Amino acid sequence: MNPTVVFQIILFAIMTIYILVKEVLVPRRNHKKNGNPLNIDRFYQEFIDFKKAQEKWNDKIEAKVEKLEEKK
């Protein structure tokens, strides 16, 4: 096996474990201590960011459709 592939597999495994610990295990532990493990503000901000990105994407699509209609 190529050493680069082995390194990538190991790196992927480490990152997966890190994300698992950070996003799943730590909030569960905090949930037992503090109550609510979910950060509503974070989810709301991600939703707002998603809606802004969606609006930009829709505007780009509309501009492309208008260009295609003008060509006809």
C-alpha positions in Angstrom: 0.0 0.0 0.0 1.1 3.5 -0.7 2.2 5.4 2.4 0.1 8.4 1.4 -3.0 6.3 1.4 -2.2 4.8 4.8 -1.6 8.3 6.1 -5.0 9.5 4.7 -6.8 6.6 6.2 -5.2 7.2 9.6 -6.0 10.9 9.4 -9.6 10.2 8.4 -9.9 7.8 11.4 -8.5 10.4 13.8 -10.8 13.2 12.5 -13.8 10.9 12.8 -13.0 10.0 16.4 -12.4 13.7 17.2 -15.8 14.7 15.7 -17.5 11.9 17.5 -16.1 12.9 20.8 -16.7 16.7 20.3 -20.2 16.5 18.8 -21.7 13.5 20.5 -19.9 12.4 23.7 -19.1 15.8 25.2 -22.7 17.2 24.8 -24.1 14.0 26.3 -21.9 14.4 29.3 -22.8 18.1 29.6 -26.5 17.2 29.2 -26.3 15.2 32.4 -24.7 18.1 34.2 -26.4 21.2 32.8 -29.6 20.2 31.1 -29.9 21.2 27.4 -27.0 19.9 25.3 -28.3 21.6 22.1 -27.2 25.1 21.3 -30.3 26.7 19.8 -28.4 29.8 18.8 -25.9 27.8 16.8 -28.7 25.9 14.9 -30.6 29.2 14.3 -27.4 30.8 12.9 -26.8 27.8 10.6 -30.3 28.0 9.4 -30.0 31.7 8.7 -26.7 31.1 6.8 -28.3 28.3 4.8 -31.2 30.6 3.8 -28.8 33.3 2.7 -26.8 30.8 0.6 -30.1 29.5 -0.8 -31.2 33.0 -1.8 -27.8 33.6 -3.5 -28.1 30.3 -5.3 -31.7 31.1 -6.4 -30.6 34.5 -7.7 -27.8 32.9 -9.8 -30.2 30.3 -11.2 -32.7 33.0 -12.1 -30.0 35.1 -13.8 -28.9 32.0 -15.9 -32.5 31.3 -16.8 -33.0 34.9 -18.0 -29.8 34.7 -20.1 -31.0 31.5 -21.7 -34.5 33.1 -22.4 -32.8 36.1 -24.0 -30.8 33.9 -26.3 -34.0 32.3 -27.7 
